[in-house]
Amino acid sequence: MNTLPGRRTRVLAAITATAGLMLVAACTSKDGGGSGSKTAAGGVELVKAGQLTTCTHLPYPPFQSQIDGKVQGFDVSLIDLVAKDLGVQQKILDTPFENFKTGAFLNSGECDLAAAGMTITAERKKNVDFSDPYFEATQAVLADKDAGVTSLADVKSKGLKIGTQAQTTGEDYVKKQGFDPVSFDSSDAVLNGLRTGQVKAVVIDYPVVQGWLKDKANADAFKVADNINTGEQYGFTVKKGNTELLAAIDKALADAKADGTYKTLYEKWIGPYEESAASPSASAS
């Protein structure tokens, strides 16, 4: 195809100018090509413009689970308060729980924070930064009523099979007590294992058990045989060094406790308000 010299020059000039504008845009855009800025209120940098991206692991009621087609729960409601302060909306991603130990999705830039009913531990602190504690948690032993179990020691002495959720502190605890638990991928799978007789007892966070026992069929079949105070506290996590977002989370939690919002959400999702659970010491882990 032939092109007149003058026209060819004009076309090349136009292409060069367009390429230059595209390069400038690529260098100056703050949101990787999307609309809006990745910088939220308070100078908090977000992985995606206009949203606070939260990694979680579903289901884990009453902290996060699908209800009427929407992810809801205690953790979700608390992080909604953070998002509101930042002037954005919360967006939730369902991810494998083991990633919360390593901070993989935070480090890869897929999520701003993780909220998954997660216990603060020294091991996890090596990989992520935790917010102030927002919940005091205990482990419950839930057993089949026909098993004749009144404690975790009974489970062992009777040689009964026990179930736990994989990669959790509950699983770590029972292993330290000499058990070889059946490890399930999710809390729903733990409950199903109990229902189907794969195990005769399970160890999992007490608030989860409280939620299960609201269902009459579960309450008729199972009972809390033991409640173990392991000194656990929940925290939200951010990528190491993300001090601005961490400060925003801690401020939202403090404000919610001060103005009564925390109490309202606690009673909605957990049950009767307990001051000790709501105000754990920030120095403990």
TORMAR-974663 format. One record per atom (N, C-alpha, C): residue in one letter; y, z, x. Coordinates in steps of 0.05 Angstrom, whole numbers, padded with zeros to 5 digits, always signed. Each point is the difference from the previous one (the first is absolute). Layout:
REM TORMAR-974663
AYZX...
***
This chain:
REM TORMAR-974663
M-00024+00000+00017M+00024+00000-00017M+00025+00000+00018N+00019-00018-00006N+00024-00002+00016N+00022+00018-00013T+00017+00012+00019T+00022+00016-00009T+00026-00008+00014L+00022-00004-00015L+00025-00007+00013L+00009+00023+00018P+00011-00007+00024P+00008+00020+00019P+00019+00022-00011G+00021-00009-00015G+00019+00019-00011G-00013+00020-00019R-00017-00011-00017R-00014+00017-00020R-00018+00019+00014R-00015-00010+00021R-00018+00017+00014R+00014+00024+00013T+00024-00005+00011T+00015+00022+00012T+00008+00021-00020R+00009-00010-00024R+00008+00019-00021R-00023+00017-00010V-00024-00013-00003V-00024+00014-00009V-00008+00022+00020L+00000-00008+00026L-00007+00020+00021L+00019+00023+00001A+00025-00005-00004A+00021+00021+00000A-00005+00019-00023A-00007-00012-00023A-00004+00017-00024A-00025+00018+00004I-00021-00012+00012I-00025+00015+00005I+00006+00023+00019T+00016-00006+00022T+00006+00020+00020T+00016+00023-00012A+00020-00007-00017A+00016+00020-00013A-00016+00018-00018T-00018-00013-00016T-00017+00015-00018T-00019+00019+00015A-00011-00010+00022A-00018+00017+00016A+00015+00024+00011G+00025-00005+00009G+00016+00021+00010G+00006+00022-00020L+00006-00009-00025L+00005+00019-00022L-00025+00016-00006M-00023-00013+00000M-00025+00014-00005M-00006+00020+00021L+00006-00007+00026L-00005+00019+00022L+00018+00025-00003V+00026-00005-00007V+00018+00022-00004V-00009+00018-00022A-00009-00013-00023A-00010+00016-00023A-00024+00017+00008A-00018-00012+00016A-00024+00014+00008A+00007+00024+00018C+00021-00004+00016C+00007+00022+00018C+00016+00022-00013T+00014-00006-00022T+00017+00019-00013T-00012+00013-00025S-00021-00013-00011S-00012+00011-00024S-00012+00028+00005K+00004+00019-00018K-00010+00027+00003K-00026+00004-00016D-00009-00019-00014D-00023+00005-00018D-00021-00021+00004G-00001-00014+00022G-00021-00019+00005G+00000-00024-00018G+00022-00006-00012G+00002-00024-00017G+00002+00007-00029G-00004+00025-00008G+00003+00007-00028G+00028+00005-00007S+00006+00008-00025S+00027+00006-00008S+00005+00029+00004G+00026+00007+00006G+00007+00028+00003G-00005+00009+00028S+00006+00026+00005S-00002+00012+00026S-00023+00019+00002K-00012+00002+00024K-00022+00019+00004K+00011+00029+00005T+00026+00002+00003T+00012+00026+00005T+00008+00013-00026A-00013+00022-00007A+00006+00014-00025A+00020+00022+00005A+00006+00015-00021A+00020+00022+00002A-00008+00019+00023G+00020+00011+00014G-00005+00018+00021G-00009-00013+00026G+00001-00026+00001G-00008-00015+00024G-00030-00002+00004V-00015+00005-00021V-00029-00001+00001V-00009-00030+00001E-00015-00007+00020E-00010-00027+00003E-00027-00003-00014L-00002-00020-00018L-00024-00004-00016L-00015-00025+00010V-00026-00001-00005V-00016-00023+00009V+00005-00024-00017K+00009+00004-00026K+00007-00022-00017K+00026+00007-00015A+00017-00019-00003A+00026+00005-00013A-00004+00008-00029G+00015+00020-00008G+00001+00007-00028G-00023+00017-00010Q-00018+00008+00018Q-00023+00016-00010Q-00009+00020+00022L-00010+00023-00010L-00013+00020+00017L-00030-00004-00003T-00012-00011+00021T-00029-00007-00001T-00017+00023+00008T-00017+00009-00019T-00017+00024+00004T-00029-00008+00001C-00013+00008+00022C-00029-00003+00002C-00014+00024-00013T-00020-00005-00016T-00016+00021-00012T-00029-00009-00001H-00017+00018-00010H-00028-00008-00004H-00008+00009-00028L-00008-00020-00016L-00006+00006-00029L-00031+00001-00004P-00008+00015-00020P+00017+00019-00015P-00002+00028+00012Y+00020+00016-00005Y-00001+00028+00009Y+00017+00017-00019P-00009+00001-00026P+00015+00016-00019P-00001+00030+00007P+00021+00015-00006P+00024-00008-00015P+00023-00010+00018F-00006-00006+00025F+00021-00008+00019F+00007-00030-00002Q-00020-00017-00003Q+00005-00028-00005Q-00025-00013-00012S+00004-00014-00022S-00022-00015-00013S+00011-00020-00020Q-00016-00019-00008Q+00008-00019-00020Q-00001+00012-00028I+00022+00001-00013I+00002+00010-00028I+00014-00021-00016D-00013-00011-00020D+00012-00021-00017D+00010-00023+00016G-00015-00008+00021G+00007-00023+00016G+00021+00005+00021K+00009+00025+00003K+00021+00007+00019K-00009+00023+00018V+00007-00002+00026V-00007+00022+00018V+00020+00023-00006Q-00012+00023-00007Q+00016+00024-00006Q-00012+00025+00013G+00015+00021+00000G-00010+00025+00010G+00021+00017+00013F-00007+00023+00011F+00018+00019+00011F+00014-00011+00025D-00016-00011+00019D+00011-00013+00024D+00019-00022-00008V-00009-00017-00018V+00016-00023-00009V+00027+00009-00010S+00000+00021-00017S+00025+00010-00011S+00019+00011+00021L-00011+00014+00020L+00017+00011+00021L+00012-00022+00017I-00016-00020+00007I+00011-00022+00016I+00020-00017-00016D-00003-00001-00026D+00020-00014-00017D+00027+00013+00004L+00001+00027+00004L+00025+00014+00005L+00013-00009+00026V-00017-00004+00021V+00010-00010+00025V+00011-00028-00003A-00015-00017-00014A+00009-00028-00005A+00027-00001-00014K+00003+00018-00020K+00025+00001-00016K+00023+00007+00018D-00004+00020+00018D+00021+00008+00019D+00008-00023+00018L-00020-00017+00007L+00005-00022+00018L+00012-00025-00014G+00000+00002-00027G+00010-00023-00016G-00019-00023-00002V-00026+00005+00002V-00020-00021-00002V-00023+00009-00019Q-00019-00018-00004Q-00024+00006-00016Q-00024+00005+00018Q-00018+00017-00009Q-00025+00004+00015Q-00020-00022-00007K-00013-00010+00021K-00022-00019-00002K-00024+00012+00013I-00023+00000-00015I-00024+00014+00010I-00021-00020+00009L-00012+00004+00023L-00022-00016+00010L-00025+00018+00003D-00022-00009-00011D-00026+00015+00001D-00014-00008+00026T-00004+00019+00018T-00012-00006+00026T-00022+00020+00006P-00018-00006+00019P-00022+00018+00008P+00011+00027+00011F-00013+00022-00007F+00009+00026+00007F+00000+00004+00030E-00019-00011+00014E-00002+00004+00029E+00025-00009+00015N+00015-00019-00012N+00024-00009+00013N+00022+00021+00002F-00002+00020-00018F+00020+00021+00000F-00002+00018+00024K-00024+00003+00011K-00004+00016+00024K+00013-00013+00025T-00001-00026+00001T+00010-00015+00023T+00028-00010-00003G+00010-00001-00025G+00026-00011-00005G+00001-00030+00003A-00023-00013-00003A-00002-00029+00005A+00020-00017-00017F+00001+00006-00026F+00018-00017-00017F+00029+00007+00004L+00006+00024+00010L+00027+00006+00007L+00008-00014+00025N-00017+00000+00020N+00006-00013+00026N+00001-00030-00002S-00015-00012-00019S+00000-00029-00003S+00024-00010-00017G+00015+00019-00012G+00023-00008-00016G-00007-00008-00028E-00023+00007-00010E-00007-00006-00027E+00010+00020-00020C+00004+00025+00009C+00009+00021-00017C+00021+00017+00014D+00018+00011-00016D+00020+00019+00010D-00011+00028+00003L-00017+00008-00018L-00011+00027+00000L-00027+00000-00013A-00015+00022+00004A-00026+00004-00013A+00001+00025-00017A-00010-00003-00025A-00002+00023-00018A-00027-00001-00013A-00017+00019+00007A-00028-00002-00009A-00013+00028-00002G+00015+00020-00010G-00012+00027-00001G-00011+00007+00028M+00016-00004+00021M-00010+00002+00027M+00006+00026+00014T-00021+00013+00010T+00004+00025+00014T+00012-00004+00027I+00019+00018+00007I+00013+00000+00026I-00020+00012+00020T-00006-00015+00021T-00018+00010+00021T+00011-00007+00027A-00008+00015+00020A+00009-00005+00028A-00009-00028+00009E-00024-00007-00008E-00011-00026+00009E+00017-00023-00012R+00007+00002-00025R+00015-00021-00013R+00029-00001+00011K+00010+00023+00008K+00027+00001+00011K+00003-00016+00026K-00022-00005+00013K+00001-00016+00025K+00008-00029-00006N-00006-00009-00025N+00004-00028-00006N+00023-00006-00020V+00008+00021-00015V+00021-00004-00020V+00018+00025+00000D+00023-00003-00013D+00018+00023-00004D-00002+00008-00029F-00003+00026-00005F-00003+00011-00027F+00026+00011-00010S+00003-00002-00026S+00023+00013-00014S-00005+00030-00001D+00019+00015-00011D-00004+00028-00006D-00024+00001-00019P-00016+00022+00001P-00022+00003-00020P+00011+00001-00028Y-00014-00013-00018Y+00009+00000-00028Y-00020+00011-00020F-00024+00007+00011F-00021+00011-00018F-00021+00015+00016E-00007+00024-00011E-00020+00017+00012E-00027-00006-00013A-00019-00009+00015A-00025-00009-00012A-00024+00018+00008T-00019+00002-00018T-00025+00014+00006T-00023-00019-00007Q-00023+00005+00011Q-00024-00016-00006Q-00017+00014-00021A-00011-00016-00018A-00016+00011-00021A-00029-00010+00003V-00019+00018-00007V-00028-00008-00002V-00006-00004-00030L-00004-00024-00008L-00007-00007-00028L-00029-00006-00001A-00014+00014-00018A-00030-00002+00000A-00010-00005-00029D-00023-00012-00001D-00014-00004-00025D-00006+00028-00011K+00005+00005-00026K-00004+00026-00012K-00030+00008+00001D-00017-00019+00001D-00029+00006+00001D-00010+00007+00028A+00017-00003+00020A-00009+00004+00028A-00001+00029+00008G+00012+00018-00016G-00001+00028+00007G+00016+00007+00025V+00022-00014+00004V+00016+00003+00024V+00025+00017-00006T+00005+00020+00016T+00024+00017-00004T+00017+00000+00025S-00008-00014+00021S+00015-00001+00025S-00009-00023+00017L+00015-00006+00021L-00009-00021+00019L-00025+00009+00014A-00002+00026+00005A-00025+00011+00013A-00024-00005-00017D+00003+00001-00027D-00023-00005-00017D-00010-00029+00003V+00019-00018+00003V-00007-00029+00003V-00018-00003+00025K+00007+00014+00021K-00015-00001+00025K-00028+00013-00003S+00000+00025-00012S-00025+00015-00002S-00020-00014-00018K+00010-00015-00020K-00018-00014-00018K-00007-00028+00010G+00012-00008+00022G-00006-00026+00011G+00009-00023-00017L+00022+00004-00015L+00010-00021-00018L+00017-00020+00015K+00000-00024-00010K+00016-00022+00012K+00029+00003-00009I+00018-00001+00019I+00029+00003-00006I+00015-00026+00007G+00021-00006-00016G+00015-00024+00004G+00029+00006+00008T+00012-00018+00015T+00028+00002+00007T+00013-00028+00000Q+00027+00000+00002Q+00013-00026+00004Q+00003-00005+00030A-00006-00025+00007A+00000-00007+00029A+00028+00003+00012Q+00000+00009+00025Q+00023+00002+00017Q+00020+00021-00009T-00009+00020-00016T+00018+00021-00010T-00005+00026+00014T+00019+00018-00003T-00004+00027+00011T-00022+00015-00014G-00005-00006-00025G-00022+00013-00014G-00027-00007+00013E-00003-00026+00007E-00024-00009+00014E-00002+00014+00027D+00022+00001+00014D+00000+00013+00027D-00009+00029-00003Y+00010+00014-00021Y-00007+00028-00004Y-00030+00004-00004V-00012-00015-00019V-00028+00005-00006V-00018-00007+00024K+00009-00020+00016K-00016-00007+00024K+00001+00024+00020K+00023+00013+00001K+00002+00023+00018K-00017+00024-00010Q-00007-00001-00026Q-00016+00021-00011Q-00030-00007+00002G-00006-00022+00013G-00028-00007+00005G-00012-00019-00020F+00016-00012-00018F-00010-00018-00020F+00000-00029+00011D-00018-00016-00011D+00000-00029+00005D+00007-00013-00027P+00025-00002-00008P+00007-00008-00027P-00004-00030-00005V-00004-00007-00026V+00001-00027-00008V+00030-00008-00001S+00007-00021+00014S+00029-00007+00003S+00006-00023-00019F+00020+00005-00017F+00008-00021-00020F+00028-00011+00007D+00004-00025-00007D+00025-00013+00008D+00025+00010-00014S-00003+00009-00025S+00023+00008-00016S-00006+00025-00016S+00020+00012-00012S-00004+00023-00017S-00016-00007-00025D+00005-00024-00011D-00015-00009-00023D-00030-00002+00007A-00006-00010+00024A-00028-00003+00009A-00013+00028+00004V+00016+00019+00009V-00010+00028+00003V-00009+00010-00028L+00018-00003-00020L-00007+00010-00027L-00024-00015-00011N-00001-00026+00005N-00023-00015-00010N-00026+00009+00013G+00001+00007+00025G-00023+00010+00014G-00011+00026-00012L+00019+00016-00009L-00008+00025-00014L-00011-00006-00028R+00013-00018-00013R-00009-00007-00028R-00028-00012+00000T-00006-00016+00020T-00026-00015+00001T-00022+00016+00014G+00006+00023+00010G-00020+00017+00013G-00005-00007+00029Q+00016-00017+00012Q-00004-00006+00029Q+00005+00025+00016V+00018+00017-00010V+00005+00026+00012V+00002+00021-00022K-00005+00025+00007K+00002+00022-00019K+00026+00015+00001A+00015-00004+00022A+00026+00013+00003A+00017-00017+00018V+00026+00003-00002V+00019-00014+00016V+00022+00019+00010V+00012-00007+00022V+00023+00014+00010V+00023-00020+00002I+00022+00007-00014I+00023-00017+00000I+00025+00017-00007D+00024-00011+00003D+00024+00016-00005D+00000+00010-00029Y+00008+00025-00003Y-00001+00013-00026Y+00017-00014-00021P+00024-00010+00006P+00015-00014-00021P-00015-00024-00012V-00016-00013+00017V-00016-00022-00010V-00020+00010-00020V-00013+00022+00007V-00020+00012-00018V+00013+00009-00027Q+00024+00011+00002Q+00015+00008-00024Q+00003-00024-00019G+00007-00022+00012G+00003-00024-00016G-00026-00009-00013W-00021+00001+00015W-00027-00008-00011W-00008+00017-00024L+00006+00026+00003L-00010+00019-00021L+00017-00001-00025K+00021-00015+00000K+00015-00004-00025K-00016-00017-00019D-00019-00016+00011D-00019-00016-00017D-00022+00018-00009K-00004+00002-00027K-00019+00019-00012K-00029-00005+00011A-00007-00025+00003A-00027-00006+00010A-00005+00011+00028N+00021-00001+00017N-00003+00011+00027N-00001+00031-00002A+00018+00011-00017A+00001+00030-00003A-00027+00011-00011D-00013-00016-00017D-00026+00009-00011D-00022-00001+00020A+00002-00019+00019A-00022-00005+00019A+00003+00015+00027F+00025+00005+00008F+00005+00010+00027F+00018+00025-00001K-00001+00016+00022K+00017+00023+00002K+00009+00004+00029V+00023+00013+00003V+00010+00007+00026V-00016+00024+00010A-00017-00005+00020A-00017+00021+00010A+00013+00016+00022D+00020-00011+00013D+00013+00014+00022D+00027-00013+00005N+00019+00015+00009N+00026-00010+00008N+00006+00009+00028I+00004-00019+00018I+00001+00007+00029I+00029-00005+00010N+00013+00022+00009N+00027-00003+00011N-00002-00007+00029T+00005-00025+00006T-00002-00010+00027T+00027-00002+00014G+00021+00010-00014G+00027+00000+00012G+00012-00028+00002E-00009-00018-00018E+00010-00028+00002E+00026-00004-00015Q+00017-00017+00011Q+00025-00008-00012Q+00002-00030+00001Y+00012-00012-00021Y+00004-00028-00001Y+00027-00008+00011G+00001-00023+00012G+00026-00012+00009G-00001-00030-00003F+00024-00012-00001F+00003-00029+00000F+00003-00008+00029T-00007-00024+00007T+00002-00009+00028T+00017-00025+00003V+00012-00002+00024V+00015-00024+00008V-00008-00007+00028K+00008-00024+00008K-00006-00008+00028K+00014+00019+00019K-00013+00006+00022K+00011+00018+00020K+00028-00009+00008G+00019+00018-00001G+00027-00006+00009G+00018-00010-00023N-00010-00003-00024N+00017-00009-00022N+00014+00024-00012T+00019+00011+00015T+00014+00025-00008T+00017-00003-00025E+00012-00024-00004E+00018-00004-00023E-00016+00002-00026L-00023-00013-00002L-00016+00001-00024L-00011+00028-00004L-00010+00012+00022L-00011+00027-00002L+00021+00019-00011A+00025-00002+00009A+00021+00017-00010A+00005-00005-00030A-00001-00025-00008A+00004-00007-00028A-00021+00012-00018I-00025-00001+00010I-00023+00012-00016I+00004+00030-00002D+00006+00013+00022D+00003+00029+00000D+00023+00009-00018K+00022-00015+00000K+00023+00006-00017K-00007-00003-00029A-00015-00021-00007A-00008-00004-00028A-00018+00023-00010L-00018+00008+00018L-00018+00023-00007L+00016+00025-00004A+00018+00006+00018A+00016+00024-00002A+00017+00000-00025D+00012-00023-00006D+00017-00002-00024D-00016+00004-00025A-00024-00011+00000A-00017+00001-00024A-00009+00029-00005K-00005+00015+00021K-00007+00028-00003K+00024+00017-00009A+00023-00007+00010A+00024+00015-00006A+00010-00004-00029D-00003-00025-00010D+00011-00005-00027D-00021+00001-00023G-00025+00007+00007G-00021+00003-00021G-00016-00024-00005T+00007-00023+00012T-00015-00025-00004T-00029+00003+00010Y-00003+00013+00023Y-00027+00004+00011Y-00017+00015-00019K+00010+00022-00011K-00015+00016-00019K-00009-00016-00025T+00019-00016-00010T-00006-00017-00023T-00023-00019+00006L+00001-00013+00023L-00020-00019+00008L-00027+00014+00006Y+00002+00023+00012Y-00025+00016+00006Y-00014+00006-00026E+00014+00010-00020E-00012+00007-00025E-00011-00024-00015K+00013-00023+00003K-00009-00025-00013K-00026-00009+00012W-00002+00000+00027W-00023-00013+00014W-00022+00020+00009I+00008+00024+00007I-00019+00019+00012I-00010+00021-00020G+00019+00013-00013G-00007+00022-00018G+00020+00022+00001P-00007+00024-00008P+00019+00023+00001P+00012+00002+00028Y+00027+00004+00000Y+00014+00001+00025Y-00007+00024+00017E-00005-00004+00026E-00006+00022+00018E+00019-00002+00023E+00017+00021+00003E+00021+00001+00021E-00012-00004+00028S-00023+00012+00005S-00012-00001+00027S-00008-00029+00007A-00010-00014-00020A-00007-00028+00005A+00024-00018+00003A+00021+00007-00014A+00024-00017+00000A+00017+00004+00025S-00001+00023+00013S+00017+00007+00023S-00016+00008+00024P-00017-00017+00010P-00015+00007+00024P+00019+00003+00025S-00009+00015+00019S+00016+00004+00024S+00000-00026+00016A+00024-00009+00008A+00002-00024+00016A-00012+00002+00028S-00004+00025+00009S-00011+00003+00027S-00030-00001+00001A-00013+00002-00023A-00029+00000+00000A-00010-00029+00001S-00026-00003+00007S-00012-00027+00001S-00029+00002-00005
***
